Every structure is written in structure tokens, then in C-alpha cells.
Amino acid sequence: MSWQLASLLLLGGSTVLLFIGLPVAFAFMAINIVGAILFLGGDAGLSQMLRNSAAAVINFSLTPIPLFVLMGEVLFHTGLALKVIDGIERLVRQVPGRLAVVAVVAGTVFSAISGSTIATTAMLGSLMLPVMLSRGYNPVLATGPIMAIGAVDMLIPPSALTVLLGSLSGISISKLLIGGVVPGLMLSVAFVGYIIVRATANPALAPATVVEERSGWARYELLVLYVLPLVSIFVVVIGAMSGGIATPTESAALGALATMALAAAYRSLSFDALLKALRGTVGISAMILFIILGATTFSQILSFSGSTEGIVSNILGGGLTPFAILAGMMLLLIFLGIFVDQVSMMLITLPVFMPIVQRLGIDLIWFGVLYLICMQLGLLLPPHGLLLMTMKGVAPKEVTMAHIFRAVVPYVAMSLVLLVIIIMVPAIATWLPNVLG
């Protein structure tokens, strides 16, 4: 079988199955079975597929995923997340669109102590959106910041999807985690600036409310007692990795332990809360690991069939510049983000992209951060962006999908601008990992 036909069967078949709505894990398992029979040799190929699947799941580098998810689950189920919101709200003074600004700042803090984008969006949406709507905020201005900052959770460590990207691509997980910090903070600052400018230009979008200004210790009490200790978990995770004290897995374990220790110190870690957190962690982690089950085998079958080498050789032999090839890859990722989820994007593209990136000598950390921004965009792109669906699920009935679609447009535009800036100035993504490394 020619590599063109093999590519059409494997890449085209998996894409079609995803587009018709088959769950990601089942789609890749089905293609893997067909590929194993055709390219690995019948029964022997199926046996090899099972061995590869088992080896992929027991990969030690994937251990941070459930640990990072556990950190977020503990925060949400113990109620410490509410304390963080209260602490930040007391700190933010009266500015145009104040509650939307609070949502962005709180979401940034959660990004540093939680590994789940969905959990951050759902929590902020269920807690802050009703308050903003009750105070007369326009649904577009109220929902946009919550979804946008939930997507930034993917860039700022700890992030389960970043660990998965590093594991599947062969990029250093610790450097990739650190590389997303500066771009993530840049987006957060841009979001705050946009909200203030937008609310200043049209005050009807976010009516000013009388805020009881606290002074002295009352203003900083929750910040000192809750926010700073929880943010210190971020320092523990990043410091342990960058200082060479611990591997990403060990750093994730330290972060999970520190989160539970703080929850216990605040007397919030009840048996019921811990049980809910563990159940949530098991559910999310099992879903991710079951998807990974077919990822390694799919990549190997694609390579064994000659598809990978054929595609790479044709692309590199087409006379395109490295910049044009990189831009094409980014455009393809953004296009895929409209239709499929982030894990599917990785499974479809990484087996082809990484050989090209390595042959062109592109900096892996730079490419990894660009890839993360494209996946972050996928969370926000209509009509199937995961955070759009999450927001609709927790929003009051008066918030329509039209509101939600309009709300994400400026934040998608800012993310695209950041993507272009980092393509032009790679140091934004590589500076911090190099300094701390």
C-alpha cells in the first residue's frame, strides 16, 4: 500500500470518525485495530498494539496529570476557591468593570494552583456570573472574561494538558510548563486592560456599584491568610522543577501534598470533600489516560506504514521556508480547534508535526508554547469550543449561545495577536525556561 493511501486511511479515517461524533478514545482504537491488522501483521500486529498501549499508559512521565487535577479538585470541593475570590475582590479597588476584572485576576490565581481549565471556568461561571448579571452587567461582558481566563489556565502551570503535550511530543515537560508563564500573564494583563477600556467607553455594559472600601487589616486579611499561602503552591511546583530539586512528577506530588496540607490546616478537608475530589480526579484522569491508550500505537502505525516519512519529505521538499511551514502548522491547529478537542488535535498532528520541527531545527520550547496557544484558542472558538459549552451549562437561562459567541470574539483576537507576537519574538516563550533552567 502506498504511503498516500495509508495516510488517507489512518489520518483521514480518524478525522472522519471524530467529526461524526465518535468519542476520541474509540475513534483511535478503531483506527489502530485496522492499522495493526494491515501494517503490523494480523494477530501479531494486534498483540503488538496491546503491548504498546500498556506501555503508553504506565509511562511515568504522565503521573503529573492526575496530581495536577487533584490540586484543583481539592480547592473547589473544600471551598478554598471561594476564599480566594473574596480575598481578590477586597483587594481590587473601584475600576470600570470591576467584577469582570476580579474574575480575570481570580482566574489567573486559580491557573497557578489548578490543573483543570473546565473546573476554573465552571467555578467562576457558577459563582461570579449570577452576581454580575444581578448588578446589571451585560451578558457579553460578563461571560467573556470568565471563559477567556479559563483558557489561560492551559498556559500557566500546573496544567494537565501541557504535561500531556510534553509527553506525546518529546518536549521537556518542565521547560514547557515554565514557558507558558509569561504568555499567560501577558494575556491576563491584556484582558484586564480591554475590560477597563470597554467599560469606560460604554458604562452601560458594566454599571458602577457602590463598593464598601475596606482599610487596614480587613482589606488584606483574606489575601494574607488564603491567597498568598495557596499561590505559594505555584512557587513550590515551579521552584522544585527549575531548581533541579525534583522532576515534574515529584513537583506535582509536592503540589498536591501542599494543597491537601493547606486544606487540612484551614480545617476544610473533610472526608466528604476529599472523596468528591478523588472521584473527580479519577474520572478526569481515566478519560485522559484512556485516550492516551491509543496515541502511541497510532503514531507507530503511522510511521510504520510510511505515511509520516512520506508527508514530511513532501512538505520539506516543497521549497517552503521554515517560517511558512510553521505558519501553516499554526493555521491547521486553529482550524482543527473549531471542530475537535485539544487531545484529538495532539493525536492527529503531533506524529506529523514533530519530525518536521526536529528536521527544521525549530526550538522545541518555542514550538510547544505556540502549540499551547493554538490549543487555548480551540477552547474558545465557536461552535464547539469546550469552554463555550461549559459556560452555557452553568449560566442562567437569560444567557444565550449568541451572547457567549459574541463574548469570546475580542479575547480570541487578543490571543491571535499574542500568537503572532511570540512567532516574531521567540524569547517571550524561551526566556524564562532558559533563565530558570
Buried (B, 14 or more C-beta within 10 A) or exposed (E): EEBEEBBEBBBEBBBEBBEEEBEBBEBBBBBBBEBBBBBBEEEEBBEBBBEBBEEBEEEEBBBBBBBBBBBBBBBBBBEBBBBBBBBBBBBBEEBBBBBBBBBBBBBBBBBBBBBBBBBBBBBBBBBBBBBBBEBEBBBBBBBBBBBBBBBBBBBBBBBBBBBBBBBBBEBBBBBBBBBBBBBBBBBBEBBBEBBBEBBEEEEEBBEBEEEEEEEEEEBBBBBEEBBEBBBBBBEBBBBBBBEEEBBBBBBBBBBBBBBBEBBBEBEBBBEEBBEBBBEBBBEBBEBBBBBBBBBBBBBBBBBBBBBBEBBBBEBBEEEEEBEEBBBEBBEBBBBBBEBBBBBBBBBBBBBBBBBBBBEBEBBBBBBBBBBBBBBBBBBBBBEEBBBBBBBBEBBEEEBEBEBBBBBBEBBBEBBBEBBEEBBEEBEBBBEBBEEBB
